[in-house]
Amino acid sequence: MNVQWTSPVPSIRTGRCRYKRLDSDEPVSKCARLSEPSSDAGFLSTSPGSPVCAAPFSGTPTHQGPSRICQYLLLPVAERGGVHNALNIHTGEEYVCKVFSMATYQEKIRAHGILPAHSNISHIKDIILGEQKAYVFLEKDYGDMHTFVKSSKRLGEEKASRLFYQVALAVAHCHEAGVVLGDLKLRKFVFCDEKRTHLKLESLEDCHILEGDDDSMTDKHGCPAYVSPEILNSCGSYSGKQADVWSLGIILYTLLVGRYPFHDSDPSTLFSKIRKGQYCLPDSLSPQARCLLRSLLRKEPSERLTAAEILIHPWFQTTQETGSAEQEVGSADQTVPTLGLIEDESPFL
């Protein structure tokens, strides 16, 4: 990983680098507060629900054209605040650039220095430090999972299992290394290839690095559609890893069904549904898929599978064995069913 300063700084790197500073960078998109209204109606939209809390960087984005930082040309990416496509004008290599405040960037990228390398987690390729902003260059991607599922409506079980297995691999790797992700959602995963078969965890900005085996947490950050019941119910601490597993259940449900299991335009009603932990499983899902979902979306955190246990669930073996024999799904089969949520029905049989 190469670290560059835009002016001479002892102990890092000497020599000047000509550049055009992004004075009006796209702010990194953060979270609204619990009390703010949410437009999330359950289906995937441009904004998949307001996150639970945190504040954005100050300033408003006004610069939409390309800019130059040292040897890189940067172009903001629509719908991905604080993210730019980057081109190395010397080598022709393409990257993704994330822009952070100099005051926070070290904490934002800290987990990258702790986690062992993994094929399903993005790697930092370069860093350029300016007077006020830090420019972190990551491997190029081909779009995020939220956009992909939004356009696909829902995925067949064979395809969903191949993608979700990679998601679970990344989360299990983080948990094993003592990293709780804390704000898991579809947008955090991006494709490494144009065929959209290889996934990687794009962001470690909001993760929590554990000091020991205790994964107790107290913060309430996250997106409403993915937040676990214990976060809403608890006035004290909760297990960060088990909350991550709940979010994995939301991701899997959304891949298979094409909508969130808990949804409402009113945040209070949405959170009430999540607290009850009641959702509808379509009859079209295989018994193995239903079993895995019920093992993740359990109200009692201690009853959920761990991220490592997810990887050995028989659903993956079943879908891979039958996947080669499956025919192309017709357009009618891709239609998202209209699902009614029966409030008094328990999903845990």
MARNUVEX-746326 format. One record per residue (C-alpha): residue in one letter; residue number from 0; x, y, z. Coordinates in nm, 2 decimals, decimal comma, m for minus. Example, Ala and Ser with C-alpha at 12.3 -4.5 7.8 and 13.67 -1.06 7.14 Angstrom:
2
+------+-----+--------+--------+--------+
: code : pos :      u :      v :      w :
+------+-----+--------+--------+--------+
:    A :   0 :   1,23 :  m0,45 :   0,78 :
:    S :   1 :   1,37 :  m0,11 :   0,71 :
+------+-----+--------+--------+--------+
REM end
This chain:
349
+------+-----+--------+--------+--------+
: code : pos :      u :      v :      w :
+------+-----+--------+--------+--------+
:    M :   0 :   0,00 :   0,00 :   0,00 :
:    N :   1 :   0,14 :   0,33 :  m0,11 :
:    V :   2 :   0,08 :   0,64 :   0,10 :
:    Q :   3 :   0,14 :   0,98 :  m0,06 :
:    W :   4 :   0,12 :   1,34 :   0,08 :
:    T :   5 :   0,03 :   1,62 :  m0,15 :
:    S :   6 :   0,31 :   1,83 :   0,01 :
:    P :   7 :   0,64 :   1,72 :   0,17 :
:    V :   8 :   0,59 :   1,55 :   0,51 :
:    P :   9 :   0,88 :   1,40 :   0,71 :
:    S :  10 :   0,87 :   1,02 :   0,78 :
:    I :  11 :   0,60 :   0,95 :   0,51 :
:    R :  12 :   0,73 :   1,06 :   0,17 :
:    T :  13 :   0,92 :   1,36 :   0,03 :
:    G :  14 :   0,86 :   1,55 :  m0,29 :
:    R :  15 :   0,57 :   1,75 :  m0,41 :
:    C :  16 :   0,28 :   1,62 :  m0,62 :
:    R :  17 :   0,08 :   1,85 :  m0,84 :
:    Y :  18 :  m0,30 :   1,80 :  m0,80 :
:    K :  19 :  m0,63 :   1,97 :  m0,81 :
:    R :  20 :  m0,79 :   1,95 :  m0,46 :
:    L :  21 :  m1,15 :   1,85 :  m0,43 :
:    D :  22 :  m1,28 :   2,14 :  m0,23 :
:    S :  23 :  m1,64 :   2,02 :  m0,26 :
:    D :  24 :  m1,61 :   1,64 :  m0,23 :
:    E :  25 :  m1,92 :   1,43 :  m0,22 :
:    P :  26 :  m1,99 :   1,38 :   0,15 :
:    V :  27 :  m1,98 :   1,02 :   0,28 :
:    S :  28 :  m2,34 :   0,92 :   0,32 :
:    K :  29 :  m2,43 :   0,85 :   0,68 :
:    C :  30 :  m2,74 :   0,79 :   0,89 :
:    A :  31 :  m3,04 :   0,99 :   0,99 :
:    R :  32 :  m3,19 :   0,96 :   1,34 :
:    L :  33 :  m3,45 :   0,71 :   1,46 :
:    S :  34 :  m3,71 :   0,98 :   1,48 :
:    E :  35 :  m3,68 :   1,10 :   1,12 :
:    P :  36 :  m3,93 :   0,97 :   0,87 :
:    S :  37 :  m3,84 :   0,69 :   0,64 :
:    S :  38 :  m3,95 :   0,64 :   0,28 :
:    D :  39 :  m3,87 :   0,27 :   0,30 :
:    A :  40 :  m4,18 :   0,08 :   0,19 :
:    G :  41 :  m4,02 :  m0,26 :   0,19 :
:    F :  42 :  m3,92 :  m0,28 :  m0,17 :
:    L :  43 :  m3,57 :  m0,20 :  m0,29 :
:    S :  44 :  m3,56 :   0,17 :  m0,39 :
:    T :  45 :  m3,30 :   0,43 :  m0,46 :
:    S :  46 :  m3,27 :   0,48 :  m0,09 :
:    P :  47 :  m3,32 :   0,15 :   0,10 :
:    G :  48 :  m3,45 :   0,31 :   0,42 :
:    S :  49 :  m3,30 :   0,57 :   0,65 :
:    P :  50 :  m3,02 :   0,45 :   0,87 :
:    V :  51 :  m3,05 :   0,47 :   1,24 :
:    C :  52 :  m2,81 :   0,74 :   1,34 :
:    A :  53 :  m2,48 :   0,94 :   1,28 :
:    A :  54 :  m2,41 :   1,27 :   1,12 :
:    P :  55 :  m2,28 :   1,35 :   0,77 :
:    F :  56 :  m1,97 :   1,55 :   0,69 :
:    S :  57 :  m2,04 :   1,92 :   0,67 :
:    G :  58 :  m2,08 :   2,08 :   0,33 :
:    T :  59 :  m2,29 :   2,01 :   0,03 :
:    P :  60 :  m2,17 :   1,84 :  m0,29 :
:    T :  61 :  m2,14 :   2,09 :  m0,58 :
:    H :  62 :  m1,86 :   1,96 :  m0,79 :
:    Q :  63 :  m1,98 :   1,69 :  m1,02 :
:    G :  64 :  m1,71 :   1,69 :  m1,29 :
:    P :  65 :  m1,37 :   1,51 :  m1,30 :
:    S :  66 :  m1,09 :   1,63 :  m1,08 :
:    R :  67 :  m0,72 :   1,54 :  m1,06 :
:    I :  68 :  m0,53 :   1,42 :  m0,75 :
:    C :  69 :  m0,16 :   1,35 :  m0,83 :
:    Q :  70 :  m0,17 :   1,08 :  m1,10 :
:    Y :  71 :  m0,54 :   1,01 :  m1,06 :
:    L :  72 :  m0,85 :   1,14 :  m1,24 :
:    L :  73 :  m1,15 :   1,13 :  m1,02 :
:    L :  74 :  m1,52 :   1,12 :  m1,11 :
:    P :  75 :  m1,80 :   1,11 :  m0,85 :
:    V :  76 :  m2,02 :   0,80 :  m0,86 :
:    A :  77 :  m2,39 :   0,86 :  m0,86 :
:    E :  78 :  m2,58 :   0,73 :  m0,55 :
:    R :  79 :  m2,25 :   0,65 :  m0,37 :
:    G :  80 :  m2,16 :   0,96 :  m0,16 :
:    G :  81 :  m1,79 :   1,02 :  m0,11 :
:    V :  82 :  m1,70 :   0,76 :  m0,37 :
:    H :  83 :  m1,53 :   0,83 :  m0,70 :
:    N :  84 :  m1,42 :   0,63 :  m1,00 :
:    A :  85 :  m1,04 :   0,68 :  m1,03 :
:    L :  86 :  m0,81 :   0,64 :  m1,33 :
:    N :  87 :  m0,43 :   0,63 :  m1,30 :
:    I :  88 :  m0,33 :   0,83 :  m1,60 :
:    H :  89 :   0,02 :   0,68 :  m1,60 :
:    T :  90 :  m0,08 :   0,31 :  m1,60 :
:    G :  91 :  m0,44 :   0,32 :  m1,71 :
:    E :  92 :  m0,55 :   0,12 :  m1,41 :
:    E :  93 :  m0,89 :   0,19 :  m1,26 :
:    Y :  94 :  m0,98 :   0,21 :  m0,89 :
:    V :  95 :  m1,25 :   0,33 :  m0,65 :
:    C :  96 :  m1,16 :   0,63 :  m0,44 :
:    K :  97 :  m1,32 :   0,71 :  m0,11 :
:    V :  98 :  m1,27 :   1,06 :   0,04 :
:    F :  99 :  m1,24 :   1,11 :   0,41 :
:    S : 100 :  m1,17 :   1,39 :   0,64 :
:    M : 101 :  m0,81 :   1,40 :   0,76 :
:    A : 102 :  m0,93 :   1,40 :   1,12 :
:    T : 103 :  m1,11 :   1,07 :   1,07 :
:    Y : 104 :  m0,95 :   0,87 :   0,79 :
:    Q : 105 :  m0,71 :   0,67 :   1,01 :
:    E : 106 :  m1,00 :   0,53 :   1,22 :
:    K : 107 :  m1,20 :   0,47 :   0,91 :
:    I : 108 :  m0,93 :   0,25 :   0,75 :
:    R : 109 :  m0,79 :   0,10 :   1,07 :
:    A : 110 :  m0,96 :  m0,24 :   1,02 :
:    H : 111 :  m0,79 :  m0,29 :   0,69 :
:    G : 112 :  m0,46 :  m0,31 :   0,87 :
:    I : 113 :  m0,59 :  m0,56 :   1,12 :
:    L : 114 :  m0,78 :  m0,80 :   0,90 :
:    P : 115 :  m0,57 :  m1,07 :   0,72 :
:    A : 116 :  m0,61 :  m1,05 :   0,34 :
:    H : 117 :  m0,93 :  m1,22 :   0,21 :
:    S : 118 :  m1,06 :  m1,26 :  m0,15 :
:    N : 119 :  m1,41 :  m1,14 :  m0,04 :
:    I : 120 :  m1,29 :  m0,82 :   0,13 :
:    S : 121 :  m1,16 :  m0,51 :  m0,06 :
:    H : 122 :  m0,79 :  m0,41 :  m0,03 :
:    I : 123 :  m0,65 :  m0,06 :  m0,01 :
:    K : 124 :  m0,42 :   0,00 :  m0,31 :
:    D : 125 :  m0,30 :   0,35 :  m0,24 :
:    I : 126 :  m0,36 :   0,65 :  m0,01 :
:    I : 127 :  m0,30 :   1,02 :  m0,09 :
:    L : 128 :  m0,31 :   1,26 :   0,20 :
:    G : 129 :  m0,40 :   1,63 :   0,14 :
:    E : 130 :  m0,43 :   1,92 :   0,39 :
:    Q : 131 :  m0,80 :   1,85 :   0,47 :
:    K : 132 :  m0,89 :   1,53 :   0,29 :
:    A : 133 :  m0,76 :   1,17 :   0,26 :
:    Y : 134 :  m0,80 :   0,99 :  m0,07 :
:    V : 135 :  m0,82 :   0,61 :  m0,02 :
:    F : 136 :  m0,79 :   0,40 :  m0,34 :
:    L : 137 :  m0,95 :   0,06 :  m0,34 :
:    E : 138 :  m0,98 :  m0,21 :  m0,61 :
:    K : 139 :  m1,22 :  m0,14 :  m0,89 :
:    D : 140 :  m1,57 :  m0,28 :  m0,86 :
:    Y : 141 :  m1,87 :  m0,34 :  m1,09 :
:    G : 142 :  m2,16 :  m0,21 :  m0,89 :
:    D : 143 :  m2,31 :  m0,29 :  m0,55 :
:    M : 144 :  m2,55 :  m0,57 :  m0,45 :
:    H : 145 :  m2,84 :  m0,34 :  m0,36 :
:    T : 146 :  m2,85 :  m0,20 :  m0,72 :
:    F : 147 :  m2,81 :  m0,55 :  m0,86 :
:    V : 148 :  m3,10 :  m0,70 :  m0,66 :
:    K : 149 :  m3,31 :  m0,39 :  m0,73 :
:    S : 150 :  m3,28 :  m0,46 :  m1,10 :
:    S : 151 :  m3,31 :  m0,83 :  m1,07 :
:    K : 152 :  m3,62 :  m0,82 :  m0,85 :
:    R : 153 :  m3,52 :  m1,15 :  m0,68 :
:    L : 154 :  m3,27 :  m1,42 :  m0,74 :
:    G : 155 :  m3,31 :  m1,80 :  m0,79 :
:    E : 156 :  m3,18 :  m2,01 :  m0,50 :
:    E : 157 :  m2,88 :  m2,14 :  m0,69 :
:    K : 158 :  m2,76 :  m1,79 :  m0,78 :
:    A : 159 :  m2,85 :  m1,65 :  m0,44 :
:    S : 160 :  m2,66 :  m1,92 :  m0,26 :
:    R : 161 :  m2,34 :  m1,86 :  m0,46 :
:    L : 162 :  m2,35 :  m1,49 :  m0,37 :
:    F : 163 :  m2,47 :  m1,52 :  m0,01 :
:    Y : 164 :  m2,20 :  m1,78 :   0,06 :
:    Q : 165 :  m1,94 :  m1,52 :  m0,03 :
:    V : 166 :  m2,11 :  m1,26 :   0,19 :
:    A : 167 :  m2,11 :  m1,51 :   0,48 :
:    L : 168 :  m1,74 :  m1,59 :   0,41 :
:    A : 169 :  m1,65 :  m1,22 :   0,45 :
:    V : 170 :  m1,84 :  m1,18 :   0,77 :
:    A : 171 :  m1,71 :  m1,50 :   0,92 :
:    H : 172 :  m1,35 :  m1,38 :   0,84 :
:    C : 173 :  m1,42 :  m1,05 :   1,01 :
:    H : 174 :  m1,57 :  m1,21 :   1,32 :
:    E : 175 :  m1,28 :  m1,45 :   1,35 :
:    A : 176 :  m1,04 :  m1,16 :   1,34 :
:    G : 177 :  m1,23 :  m0,97 :   1,61 :
:    V : 178 :  m1,41 :  m0,73 :   1,38 :
:    V : 179 :  m1,79 :  m0,66 :   1,41 :
:    L : 180 :  m1,93 :  m0,49 :   1,10 :
:    G : 181 :  m2,23 :  m0,33 :   1,28 :
:    D : 182 :  m2,39 :  m0,18 :   0,97 :
:    L : 183 :  m2,43 :  m0,48 :   0,74 :
:    K : 184 :  m2,65 :  m0,43 :   0,43 :
:    L : 185 :  m2,66 :  m0,51 :   0,06 :
:    R : 186 :  m2,48 :  m0,18 :  m0,04 :
:    K : 187 :  m2,17 :  m0,29 :   0,15 :
:    F : 188 :  m2,10 :  m0,57 :  m0,10 :
:    V : 189 :  m1,98 :  m0,50 :  m0,45 :
:    F : 190 :  m1,89 :  m0,71 :  m0,75 :
:    C : 191 :  m1,53 :  m0,78 :  m0,85 :
:    D : 192 :  m1,61 :  m0,88 :  m1,21 :
:    E : 193 :  m1,83 :  m0,78 :  m1,50 :
:    K : 194 :  m2,02 :  m1,11 :  m1,49 :
:    R : 195 :  m2,11 :  m1,03 :  m1,13 :
:    T : 196 :  m2,02 :  m1,36 :  m0,98 :
:    H : 197 :  m1,75 :  m1,26 :  m0,73 :
:    L : 198 :  m1,84 :  m1,04 :  m0,43 :
:    K : 199 :  m1,63 :  m0,85 :  m0,19 :
:    L : 200 :  m1,71 :  m0,64 :   0,12 :
:    E : 201 :  m1,64 :  m0,29 :   0,00 :
:    S : 202 :  m1,65 :  m0,10 :   0,33 :
:    L : 203 :  m1,50 :  m0,14 :   0,67 :
:    E : 204 :  m1,56 :   0,22 :   0,77 :
:    D : 205 :  m1,83 :   0,16 :   1,04 :
:    C : 206 :  m1,69 :  m0,16 :   1,19 :
:    H : 207 :  m1,60 :  m0,22 :   1,55 :
:    I : 208 :  m1,26 :  m0,37 :   1,65 :
:    L : 209 :  m1,29 :  m0,59 :   1,95 :
:    E : 210 :  m1,03 :  m0,57 :   2,23 :
:    G : 211 :  m1,09 :  m0,93 :   2,33 :
:    D : 212 :  m1,35 :  m1,21 :   2,31 :
:    D : 213 :  m1,63 :  m0,98 :   2,44 :
:    D : 214 :  m1,84 :  m0,85 :   2,15 :
:    S : 215 :  m2,08 :  m0,65 :   2,37 :
:    M : 216 :  m2,18 :  m0,32 :   2,20 :
:    T : 217 :  m2,41 :  m0,04 :   2,30 :
:    D : 218 :  m2,43 :   0,19 :   1,99 :
:    K : 219 :  m2,74 :   0,21 :   1,78 :
:    H : 220 :  m2,59 :   0,26 :   1,43 :
:    G : 221 :  m2,74 :   0,08 :   1,13 :
:    C : 222 :  m3,02 :   0,10 :   0,88 :
:    P : 223 :  m3,38 :   0,04 :   1,00 :
:    A : 224 :  m3,45 :  m0,24 :   0,75 :
:    Y : 225 :  m3,15 :  m0,44 :   0,88 :
:    V : 226 :  m3,16 :  m0,35 :   1,26 :
:    S : 227 :  m3,20 :  m0,64 :   1,50 :
:    P : 228 :  m3,48 :  m0,66 :   1,77 :
:    E : 229 :  m3,23 :  m0,66 :   2,05 :
:    I : 230 :  m3,08 :  m0,33 :   1,94 :
:    L : 231 :  m3,43 :  m0,18 :   1,95 :
:    N : 232 :  m3,53 :  m0,34 :   2,28 :
:    S : 233 :  m3,21 :  m0,31 :   2,47 :
:    C : 234 :  m3,12 :  m0,02 :   2,69 :
:    G : 235 :  m2,78 :  m0,18 :   2,76 :
:    S : 236 :  m2,54 :  m0,39 :   2,56 :
:    Y : 237 :  m2,60 :  m0,66 :   2,29 :
:    S : 238 :  m2,39 :  m0,90 :   2,10 :
:    G : 239 :  m2,24 :  m0,73 :   1,79 :
:    K : 240 :  m2,17 :  m1,06 :   1,61 :
:    Q : 241 :  m2,53 :  m1,19 :   1,67 :
:    A : 242 :  m2,66 :  m0,86 :   1,54 :
:    D : 243 :  m2,45 :  m0,90 :   1,23 :
:    V : 244 :  m2,60 :  m1,24 :   1,18 :
:    W : 245 :  m2,96 :  m1,09 :   1,19 :
:    S : 246 :  m2,85 :  m0,85 :   0,92 :
:    L : 247 :  m2,72 :  m1,15 :   0,72 :
:    G : 248 :  m3,07 :  m1,29 :   0,75 :
:    I : 249 :  m3,22 :  m0,97 :   0,61 :
:    I : 250 :  m2,97 :  m0,98 :   0,32 :
:    L : 251 :  m3,06 :  m1,34 :   0,24 :
:    Y : 252 :  m3,43 :  m1,28 :   0,26 :
:    T : 253 :  m3,40 :  m0,99 :   0,03 :
:    L : 254 :  m3,20 :  m1,18 :  m0,23 :
:    L : 255 :  m3,46 :  m1,46 :  m0,23 :
:    V : 256 :  m3,78 :  m1,26 :  m0,21 :
:    G : 257 :  m3,70 :  m0,92 :  m0,36 :
:    R : 258 :  m3,81 :  m0,72 :  m0,06 :
:    Y : 259 :  m3,73 :  m0,67 :   0,30 :
:    P : 260 :  m3,89 :  m0,90 :   0,55 :
:    F : 261 :  m3,99 :  m0,61 :   0,77 :
:    H : 262 :  m4,11 :  m0,29 :   0,61 :
:    D : 263 :  m4,33 :   0,01 :   0,67 :
:    S : 264 :  m4,32 :   0,38 :   0,57 :
:    D : 265 :  m4,36 :   0,48 :   0,93 :
:    P : 266 :  m4,05 :   0,41 :   1,14 :
:    S : 267 :  m4,24 :   0,33 :   1,46 :
:    T : 268 :  m4,45 :   0,07 :   1,29 :
:    L : 269 :  m4,14 :  m0,07 :   1,12 :
:    F : 270 :  m3,96 :  m0,11 :   1,45 :
:    S : 271 :  m4,27 :  m0,26 :   1,61 :
:    K : 272 :  m4,27 :  m0,53 :   1,34 :
:    I : 273 :  m3,90 :  m0,60 :   1,39 :
:    R : 274 :  m3,95 :  m0,63 :   1,77 :
:    K : 275 :  m4,22 :  m0,89 :   1,71 :
:    G : 276 :  m3,99 :  m1,08 :   1,47 :
:    Q : 277 :  m4,27 :  m1,20 :   1,26 :
:    Y : 278 :  m4,24 :  m1,23 :   0,88 :
:    C : 279 :  m4,37 :  m1,43 :   0,59 :
:    L : 280 :  m4,18 :  m1,70 :   0,41 :
:    P : 281 :  m4,31 :  m1,77 :   0,05 :
:    D : 282 :  m4,41 :  m2,13 :  m0,02 :
:    S : 283 :  m4,19 :  m2,12 :  m0,33 :
:    L : 284 :  m3,87 :  m2,13 :  m0,12 :
:    S : 285 :  m3,71 :  m2,47 :  m0,06 :
:    P : 286 :  m3,72 :  m2,63 :   0,28 :
:    Q : 287 :  m3,35 :  m2,58 :   0,32 :
:    A : 288 :  m3,37 :  m2,21 :   0,24 :
:    R : 289 :  m3,66 :  m2,16 :   0,48 :
:    C : 290 :  m3,46 :  m2,35 :   0,75 :
:    L : 291 :  m3,15 :  m2,12 :   0,70 :
:    L : 292 :  m3,37 :  m1,80 :   0,71 :
:    R : 293 :  m3,54 :  m1,92 :   1,03 :
:    S : 294 :  m3,20 :  m1,99 :   1,18 :
:    L : 295 :  m3,08 :  m1,64 :   1,12 :
:    L : 296 :  m3,39 :  m1,43 :   1,18 :
:    R : 297 :  m3,46 :  m1,54 :   1,53 :
:    K : 298 :  m3,57 :  m1,29 :   1,80 :
:    E : 299 :  m3,35 :  m1,45 :   2,06 :
:    P : 300 :  m2,98 :  m1,37 :   1,96 :
:    S : 301 :  m2,83 :  m1,68 :   2,12 :
:    E : 302 :  m3,05 :  m1,91 :   1,91 :
:    R : 303 :  m2,90 :  m1,77 :   1,58 :
:    L : 304 :  m2,63 :  m1,95 :   1,39 :
:    T : 305 :  m2,29 :  m1,80 :   1,40 :
:    A : 306 :  m2,13 :  m1,67 :   1,08 :
:    A : 307 :  m1,90 :  m1,97 :   1,07 :
:    E : 308 :  m2,20 :  m2,21 :   1,12 :
:    I : 309 :  m2,38 :  m2,05 :   0,83 :
:    L : 310 :  m2,11 :  m2,18 :   0,59 :
:    I : 311 :  m2,18 :  m2,54 :   0,67 :
:    H : 312 :  m2,56 :  m2,52 :   0,63 :
:    P : 313 :  m2,69 :  m2,79 :   0,39 :
:    W : 314 :  m2,87 :  m2,53 :   0,18 :
:    F : 315 :  m2,55 :  m2,44 :   0,01 :
:    Q : 316 :  m2,47 :  m2,80 :  m0,08 :
:    T : 317 :  m2,82 :  m2,87 :  m0,21 :
:    T : 318 :  m2,84 :  m2,56 :  m0,43 :
:    Q : 319 :  m2,49 :  m2,62 :  m0,58 :
:    E : 320 :  m2,58 :  m2,98 :  m0,66 :
:    T : 321 :  m2,91 :  m2,88 :  m0,83 :
:    G : 322 :  m2,79 :  m2,56 :  m0,99 :
:    S : 323 :  m2,64 :  m2,72 :  m1,30 :
:    A : 324 :  m2,97 :  m2,88 :  m1,38 :
:    E : 325 :  m3,18 :  m2,57 :  m1,34 :
:    Q : 326 :  m3,32 :  m2,41 :  m1,65 :
:    E : 327 :  m3,33 :  m2,04 :  m1,71 :
:    V : 328 :  m3,61 :  m1,88 :  m1,50 :
:    G : 329 :  m3,88 :  m1,72 :  m1,71 :
:    S : 330 :  m3,99 :  m1,36 :  m1,67 :
:    A : 331 :  m4,31 :  m1,46 :  m1,50 :
:    D : 332 :  m4,12 :  m1,65 :  m1,24 :
:    Q : 333 :  m3,91 :  m1,34 :  m1,17 :
:    T : 334 :  m4,21 :  m1,14 :  m1,06 :
:    V : 335 :  m4,20 :  m1,05 :  m0,69 :
:    P : 336 :  m4,50 :  m1,20 :  m0,51 :
:    T : 337 :  m4,73 :  m0,98 :  m0,31 :
:    L : 338 :  m4,67 :  m1,09 :   0,04 :
:    G : 339 :  m4,90 :  m1,03 :   0,33 :
:    L : 340 :  m4,76 :  m1,02 :   0,68 :
:    I : 341 :  m4,97 :  m1,20 :   0,94 :
:    E : 342 :  m4,90 :  m1,02 :   1,26 :
:    D : 343 :  m4,99 :  m1,31 :   1,49 :
:    E : 344 :  m4,80 :  m1,58 :   1,30 :
:    S : 345 :  m4,47 :  m1,69 :   1,45 :
:    P : 346 :  m4,20 :  m1,77 :   1,19 :
:    F : 347 :  m4,03 :  m2,01 :   1,43 :
:    L : 348 :  m4,21 :  m2,34 :   1,41 :
+------+-----+--------+--------+--------+
REM end
